[in-house]
Amino acid sequence: MKPLVWALGACALTAAVALAKPAAPPAPAPSAGAIAAGQRAFVTVVTVLKSPRCVNCHPAGDRPLQGDDGHPHAQNISRRTVAAGVPCSTCHQTRNSEAVGVPGGPPGAPSWGLPPADMPMVFQGKTATEICEQMKDPARNHGKSLAQLLDHATSDPIVLWGWAPGGTRTLPPISHDQFAALFKTWVDGGGACP
């Protein structure tokens, strides 16, 4: 009986070893040139993040901001009112109000809302370095990798909304294509902060 048990154990071990995939080698460290290019790119990325289209939903406090002047949201809206049962989608639909025939009404995009209180991802009043450090810190960015941040910046509907905000709202200072390219340069540089 012992030889059979040993043979079965040896077969299981052999199968486990055969099925195990070798660990992927670590990605090579970015070159000094890629790091420097990423740092320069992030400085321009921050001009978008600090524009009204981004900072209004990434405020220093618990109240979203609105308008190009960044005044506190009307109707006393805050994270507390949302938690009390007044979700942003009460007024902010999945499209801008102009798309449904209501000029000057609330802007809208899928998943409209503030970042959660436990990870507010504040852009207002922060330096480029502070924004960079919080963006790449998985403990402060919902566990996202640099690749996942790039995907968010380049394809998330709420981010894309910033370049199609409706009404008379201003656009970010650079095009989305430029923003995406610069964000990728930052990621390719290892997320190095300026």
N, C-alpha and C positions, 0 to 999 in steps of 0.2 A: 504494500500500500504506500509505503514511503516513497518509492521511486515514482509512482504515479503523481503524488502530491507535488514532489519536486519538479517533475516534468511539466505539470500544469502551471506551477508558479513560474518556471523558466519561460514557458510559452507566453504567459501574460506579460512578463517583464519585457520580453523581446518585442511583443506587439506594441506595448506602451512606448518603447524606445522608437520603434519604426514609425508610429503615428505622431510622435512629438515633432513639432516643427522647430527648426533651429531658430534661436532668437535673432531678430533682425539686428543688424549692426547699428550702433548709434549713428545718427545723422552727423555728417562732418560739421565741425564748427565753422561758422561763417568767417570769411576772410576779413581782415582789417578794413579793406575797402568797402565790403558789403555792410559791415557794422556802421561805418561812417556815413554811407549812403542812407542806411535805415534811420539813423539819428536825424539827418537832415530832412528826410521825408516826413518823419513824425512831426517835426516843427510845423510843416504845412498841413498835415492831417489835423493837428490841433486847431488850426484856424476854422476848420469845419466843425469840430466838436464844440467849439466855443461860440459858434454862430447861434442865433435864436432858434433855428430849426432843431438843433440838438440840445442846447443848454436849457431850453424851456421845460424839457422832460427830465433833465438831469440837474435839478437845482440843488443848492446847498441845504435847503430846508425841506420840510414835508409838503410844501405847497408847490404845485407846478406853476410855471410862469406862462404868460401868453403874450402874443404880439411881438413885433420886432423890437420893442423897447423892454421886453422882459418884465412886464408888470405882473403882480400876483394874479392868479387865475380868479376870475369872477365866480360868484355863487359860493365863495368861501370853500372851494374844493381843496381837499388835502388827502393825504393817505388815510387819515382818520375817517373822513366821510366815505371814502371807498370801502374801508373796512366795515363801516356801519351799514353798508348795503346800497351805496350809490356808485355803481361801477362807472368807469369812464365811458363805457359803451352806452350809457344812458343817453348821452348827447353825441359822442364821437362814434360815428358808424364806420363801416369798413371802407367807405369812400368819402372824399371831400363833399361838402354839402352842395357845391356847385354842380357836381355830377348828377344830383337828384333834383336839380332845379331850385335850390335855395341859396341864392347869392349871398355871400358874406356870413354864412352860417359856420358851424364848427368844422374844422378840418377832420379828416378821417383816414384811417388805414387799418388793415387787419391787426389785431392784438394791440390796439391803442392803449397806452397806460404808462404809468411810472415804473421804473425799476422797483423791485421790492425793497421795503424798509431795511431788511437785514443786509442788502447789498445795493445801496442806492446809486453806485457808479456816478458820483458827483463830478461834473465838469465845471460848474460855476465857481469862479474864484480860485481855481487851481492852476498851478503852473504846468507847463508841458511835461516836465519831469514827474510831477505828482500824478497827472492823468496817465502817463505811460506806466508808471509803477503799479497803479491800481488796475489798469486794463489788463496787464499781463499776469497779475497775481490770481491764481485759481481760487484762492480763499476769498477774493473780492469780486470775481467775475463769473460766478456760478460754475466754477470748475472747467472753464473753457481753455483749450489749448490755443496757441497762436494760429493754427490752421482753422480752428473753429471761429476764432475772432475774425479772421479774414473772410470766412464764409458769411458771417453775420454782416460785416461791413459791405460786402459786395452783392448780397442777394436777399437779405431779409426785407420783406415788404415795408416794415416800419422805417427802416433806414432809407430805402429807396424813396419813400414818401417825401423826404426832405428836399428832393429835387423836383417834386411836383406837388407843392403844398397848397395849391389852390388860392383863390382870392387874390389879394394884393401882397401876400407874404413874400418877403425876399428869399432868394435862393442862397445856398451856401456860397462861399467865395470862389470855389472852383467846381468844375463839372464832376459828376459822379465817376466818369471814366478816369479822370485825373486822380480823384480821391482813392479809387480802387487800386490804381497803379502804385500810388505812393504808399498805401497801406500794405500792399504786397512787398514793396521794397523794404518797409520796416520789418515785416515778418521774415523776409529773406535774410535780413541783417540780424536775426535772432531776437528781435524785440528790444534791441538796445535803446536805452533812454537817453535823450539829449541832456 
